[in-house]
Amino acid sequence: MLLIFMDIVNKNNISTIVDSFIEKKGYKAEDFSETDDLLNNGIFDSLDVINIILEIEDTLGLNVNTENLNETINKKWFFNVN
């Protein structure tokens, strides 16, 4: 039960970080679902992805699994942490 709670908290915190980067780019975070491709649609560039990963790691102490860089970079992609 505690693991499920922590997973939900982590996802919420990660979503908040990703959403803040979307809003810094001048977009409304609520206009994007968890599956919208943020990189290929030009919302983020590769430096933004790196900065989001660093923010998640620095703020939450979580490591984003970057082995799946060939996948679509969307909000959900950042949830793959350990």
N, CA and C atoms as an extended XYZ file, in Angstrom:
246
Properties=species:S:1:pos:R:3:atomname:S:1:resname:S:1:resid:I:1 pbc="F F F"
N         0.830       -1.195        0.000 N   MET     1
C         0.000        0.000        0.000 CA  MET     1
C         0.869        1.251        0.000 C   MET     1
N         1.919        1.258        0.789 N   LEU     2
C         2.814        2.417        0.856 CA  LEU     2
C         3.499        2.648       -0.487 C   LEU     2
N         3.882        1.564       -1.172 N   LEU     3
C         4.521        1.703       -2.487 CA  LEU     3
C         3.577        2.328       -3.499 C   LEU     3
N         2.310        1.941       -3.456 N   ILE     4
C         1.330        2.523       -4.370 CA  ILE     4
C         1.174        4.003       -4.079 C   ILE     4
N         1.106        4.376       -2.816 N   PHE     5
C         0.993        5.782       -2.430 CA  PHE     5
C         2.204        6.566       -2.908 C   PHE     5
N         3.404        6.017       -2.711 N   MET     6
C         4.623        6.703       -3.144 CA  MET     6
C         4.666        6.848       -4.657 C   MET     6
N         4.182        5.836       -5.372 N   ASP     7
C         4.139        5.890       -6.830 CA  ASP     7
C         3.228        7.027       -7.287 C   ASP     7
N         2.071        7.169       -6.654 N   ILE     8
C         1.130        8.242       -6.992 CA  ILE     8
C         1.741        9.600       -6.669 C   ILE     8
N         2.372        9.722       -5.509 N   VAL     9
C         3.015       10.984       -5.118 CA  VAL     9
C         4.117       11.334       -6.103 C   VAL     9
N         4.950       10.358       -6.455 N   ASN    10
C         6.028       10.609       -7.416 CA  ASN    10
C         5.476       11.061       -8.764 C   ASN    10
N         4.444       10.405       -9.254 N   LYS    11
C         3.853       10.781      -10.537 CA  LYS    11
C         3.282       12.191      -10.478 C   LYS    11
N         2.630       12.523       -9.389 N   ASN    12
C         2.087       13.879       -9.243 CA  ASN    12
C         3.206       14.913       -9.213 C   ASN    12
N         4.263       14.632       -8.481 N   ASN    13
C         5.389       15.561       -8.402 CA  ASN    13
C         6.100       15.694       -9.744 C   ASN    13
N         6.268       14.590      -10.436 N   ILE    14
C         6.903       14.617      -11.760 CA  ILE    14
C         6.023       15.390      -12.732 C   ILE    14
N         4.722       15.146      -12.693 N   SER    15
C         3.800       15.884      -13.566 CA  SER    15
C         3.887       17.385      -13.320 C   SER    15
N         3.995       17.762      -12.067 N   THR    16
C         4.110       19.185      -11.726 CA  THR    16
C         5.367       19.787      -12.336 C   THR    16
N         6.470       19.062      -12.274 N   ILE    17
C         7.725       19.549      -12.855 CA  ILE    17
C         7.605       19.662      -14.376 C   ILE    17
N         7.110       18.614      -15.020 N   VAL    18
C         6.968       18.636      -16.480 CA  VAL    18
C         6.002       19.747      -16.896 C   VAL    18
N         4.895       19.884      -16.185 N   ASP    19
C         3.924       20.933      -16.504 CA  ASP    19
C         4.535       22.321      -16.374 C   ASP    19
N         5.382       22.513      -15.384 N   SER    20
C         6.012       23.834      -15.221 CA  SER    20
C         6.916       24.160      -16.409 C   SER    20
N         7.583       23.159      -16.951 N   PHE    21
C         8.413       23.380      -18.137 CA  PHE    21
C         7.542       23.688      -19.359 C   PHE    21
N         6.408       23.019      -19.473 N   ILE    22
C         5.481       23.306      -20.577 CA  ILE    22
C         5.015       24.764      -20.492 C   ILE    22
N         4.664       25.194      -19.289 N   GLU    23
C         4.170       26.552      -19.106 CA  GLU    23
C         5.265       27.594      -19.320 C   GLU    23
N         6.511       27.267      -18.980 N   LYS    24
C         7.626       28.173      -19.257 CA  LYS    24
C         7.808       28.397      -20.753 C   LYS    24
N         7.372       27.432      -21.545 N   LYS    25
C         7.456       27.528      -23.002 CA  LYS    25
C         6.273       28.313      -23.588 C   LYS    25
N         5.345       28.730      -22.730 N   GLY    26
C         4.222       29.534      -23.178 CA  GLY    26
C         2.971       28.750      -23.529 C   GLY    26
N         2.921       27.490      -23.156 N   TYR    27
C         1.758       26.649      -23.428 CA  TYR    27
C         0.994       26.386      -22.134 C   TYR    27
N        -0.233       25.930      -22.259 N   LYS    28
C        -1.028       25.507      -21.106 CA  LYS    28
C        -0.803       24.014      -20.907 C   LYS    28
N        -0.367       23.636      -19.730 N   ALA    29
C        -0.068       22.227      -19.446 CA  ALA    29
C        -1.290       21.337      -19.631 C   ALA    29
N        -2.461       21.852      -19.301 N   GLU    30
C        -3.667       21.030      -19.408 CA  GLU    30
C        -4.059       20.732      -20.857 C   GLU    30
N        -3.427       21.409      -21.815 N   ASP    31
C        -3.697       21.137      -23.229 CA  ASP    31
C        -2.994       19.870      -23.735 C   ASP    31
N        -2.148       19.281      -22.885 N   PHE    32
C        -1.375       18.109      -23.292 CA  PHE    32
C        -1.691       16.928      -22.387 C   PHE    32
N        -1.949       15.789      -23.018 N   SER    33
C        -2.201       14.566      -22.250 CA  SER    33
C        -0.860       13.928      -21.876 C   SER    33
N        -0.939       12.851      -21.123 N   GLU    34
C         0.280       12.128      -20.740 CA  GLU    34
C         0.951       11.465      -21.928 C   GLU    34
N         0.233       11.331      -23.040 N   THR    35
C         0.779       10.600      -24.182 CA  THR    35
C         1.130       11.489      -25.380 C   THR    35
N         0.878       12.780      -25.295 N   ASP    36
C         1.244       13.680      -26.396 CA  ASP    36
C         2.759       13.770      -26.521 C   ASP    36
N         3.249       13.667      -27.742 N   ASP    37
C         4.692       13.715      -28.007 CA  ASP    37
C         5.194       15.152      -27.879 C   ASP    37
N         5.873       15.434      -26.786 N   LEU    38
C         6.318       16.795      -26.492 CA  LEU    38
C         7.601       17.165      -27.231 C   LEU    38
N         8.393       16.184      -27.569 N   LEU    39
C         9.648       16.448      -28.274 CA  LEU    39
C         9.409       16.620      -29.772 C   LEU    39
N         8.777       15.651      -30.388 N   ASN    40
C         8.561       15.709      -31.845 CA  ASN    40
C         7.555       16.772      -32.264 C   ASN    40
N         6.703       17.217      -31.336 N   ASN    41
C         5.761       18.290      -31.641 CA  ASN    41
C         6.357       19.670      -31.372 C   ASN    41
N         7.622       19.712      -30.955 N   GLY    42
C         8.309       20.981      -30.786 CA  GLY    42
C         8.032       21.721      -29.493 C   GLY    42
N         7.368       21.077      -28.556 N   ILE    43
C         7.120       21.717      -27.262 CA  ILE    43
C         8.426       21.779      -26.478 C   ILE    43
N         9.160       20.677      -26.472 N   PHE    44
C        10.468       20.600      -25.830 CA  PHE    44
C        11.536       20.339      -26.874 C   PHE    44
N        12.750       20.788      -26.569 N   ASP    45
C        13.906       20.356      -27.346 CA  ASP    45
C        14.739       19.451      -26.444 C   ASP    45
N        15.826       18.931      -26.963 N   SER    46
C        16.613       17.960      -26.199 CA  SER    46
C        17.181       18.570      -24.911 C   SER    46
N        17.514       19.844      -24.930 N   LEU    47
C        18.025       20.498      -23.716 CA  LEU    47
C        16.936       20.590      -22.649 C   LEU    47
N        15.694       20.835      -23.074 N   ASP    48
C        14.586       20.844      -22.119 CA  ASP    48
C        14.437       19.485      -21.449 C   ASP    48
N        14.546       18.413      -22.231 N   VAL    49
C        14.423       17.057      -21.680 CA  VAL    49
C        15.502       16.830      -20.620 C   VAL    49
N        16.727       17.246      -20.919 N   ILE    50
C        17.823       17.103      -19.952 CA  ILE    50
C        17.542       17.918      -18.699 C   ILE    50
N        17.072       19.142      -18.870 N   ASN    51
C        16.785       19.993      -17.709 CA  ASN    51
C        15.657       19.437      -16.846 C   ASN    51
N        14.659       18.834      -17.476 N   ILE    52
C        13.576       18.203      -16.706 CA  ILE    52
C        14.110       17.005      -15.926 C   ILE    52
N        14.931       16.193      -16.571 N   ILE    53
C        15.535       15.045      -15.879 CA  ILE    53
C        16.338       15.524      -14.674 C   ILE    53
N        17.142       16.551      -14.859 N   LEU    54
C        17.954       17.083      -13.754 CA  LEU    54
C        17.078       17.630      -12.633 C   LEU    54
N        15.998       18.307      -12.990 N   GLU    55
C        15.084       18.844      -11.972 CA  GLU    55
C        14.434       17.714      -11.181 C   GLU    55
N        14.001       16.658      -11.859 N   ILE    56
C        13.405       15.510      -11.167 CA  ILE    56
C        14.429       14.881      -10.231 C   ILE    56
N        15.647       14.710      -10.719 N   GLU    57
C        16.681       14.097       -9.895 CA  GLU    57
C        17.058       14.983       -8.712 C   GLU    57
N        17.222       16.279       -8.946 N   ASP    58
C        17.622       17.195       -7.867 CA  ASP    58
C        16.505       17.420       -6.858 C   ASP    58
N        15.287       17.586       -7.343 N   THR    59
C        14.165       17.923       -6.468 CA  THR    59
C        13.598       16.715       -5.736 C   THR    59
N        13.471       15.608       -6.455 N   LEU    60
C        12.797       14.438       -5.888 CA  LEU    60
C        13.742       13.305       -5.495 C   LEU    60
N        14.995       13.404       -5.896 N   GLY    61
C        15.947       12.347       -5.587 CA  GLY    61
C        15.694       11.068       -6.354 C   GLY    61
N        15.026       11.177       -7.504 N   LEU    62
C        14.711       10.012       -8.334 CA  LEU    62
C        15.561       10.053       -9.591 C   LEU    62
N        15.897        8.882      -10.101 N   ASN    63
C        16.652        8.790      -11.344 CA  ASN    63
C        15.719        8.394      -12.476 C   ASN    63
N        15.673        9.227      -13.518 N   VAL    64
C        14.857        8.925      -14.683 CA  VAL    64
C        15.616        7.930      -15.547 C   VAL    64
N        14.940        6.860      -15.941 N   ASN    65
C        15.543        5.847      -16.802 CA  ASN    65
C        15.627        6.413      -18.213 C   ASN    65
N        16.832        6.690      -18.667 N   THR    66
C        17.028        7.300      -19.988 CA  THR    66
C        17.369        6.264      -21.065 C   THR    66
N        17.212        5.002      -20.761 N   GLU    67
C        17.502        3.958      -21.747 CA  GLU    67
C        16.476        3.940      -22.873 C   GLU    67
N        15.329        4.559      -22.666 N   ASN    68
C        14.247        4.518      -23.650 CA  ASN    68
C        14.153        5.817      -24.438 C   ASN    68
N        15.272        6.407      -24.800 N   LEU    69
C        15.254        7.679      -25.511 CA  LEU    69
C        14.694        7.560      -26.928 C   LEU    69
N        14.576        6.359      -27.453 N   ASN    70
C        14.000        6.173      -28.782 CA  ASN    70
C        12.482        6.189      -28.742 C   ASN    70
N        11.919        6.154      -27.551 N   GLU    71
C        10.471        6.178      -27.410 CA  GLU    71
C         9.966        7.617      -27.506 C   GLU    71
N         8.670        7.747      -27.585 N   THR    72
C         8.040        9.063      -27.579 CA  THR    72
C         8.314        9.741      -26.247 C   THR    72
N         8.771       10.987      -26.296 N   ILE    73
C         9.022       11.750      -25.072 CA  ILE    73
C         7.744       12.513      -24.745 C   ILE    73
N         7.000       11.978      -23.789 N   ASN    74
C         5.761       12.589      -23.337 CA  ASN    74
C         5.798       12.664      -21.810 C   ASN    74
N         4.745       13.153      -21.214 N   LYS    75
C         4.720       13.257      -19.747 CA  LYS    75
C         4.965       11.898      -19.093 C   LYS    75
N         4.355       10.865      -19.658 N   LYS    76
C         4.481        9.509      -19.100 CA  LYS    76
C         5.916        8.998      -19.128 C   LYS    76
N         6.674        9.400      -20.137 N   TRP    77
C         8.053        8.941      -20.283 CA  TRP    77
C         8.872        9.284      -19.038 C   TRP    77
N         8.606       10.428      -18.431 N   PHE    78
C         9.363       10.861      -17.257 CA  PHE    78
C         9.001       10.078      -15.993 C   PHE    78
N         7.879        9.334      -16.024 N   PHE    79
C         7.466        8.536      -14.859 CA  PHE    79
C         8.344        7.312      -14.655 C   PHE    79
N         9.155        6.955      -15.642 N   ASN    80
C         9.997        5.759      -15.561 CA  ASN    80
C        11.227        6.079      -14.708 C   ASN    80
N        11.052        5.999      -13.405 N   VAL    81
C        12.109        6.366      -12.456 CA  VAL    81
C        12.464        5.194      -11.561 C   VAL    81
N        13.627        5.317      -10.957 N   ASN    82
C        14.028        4.324       -9.946 CA  ASN    82
C        14.790        5.026       -8.855 C   ASN    82
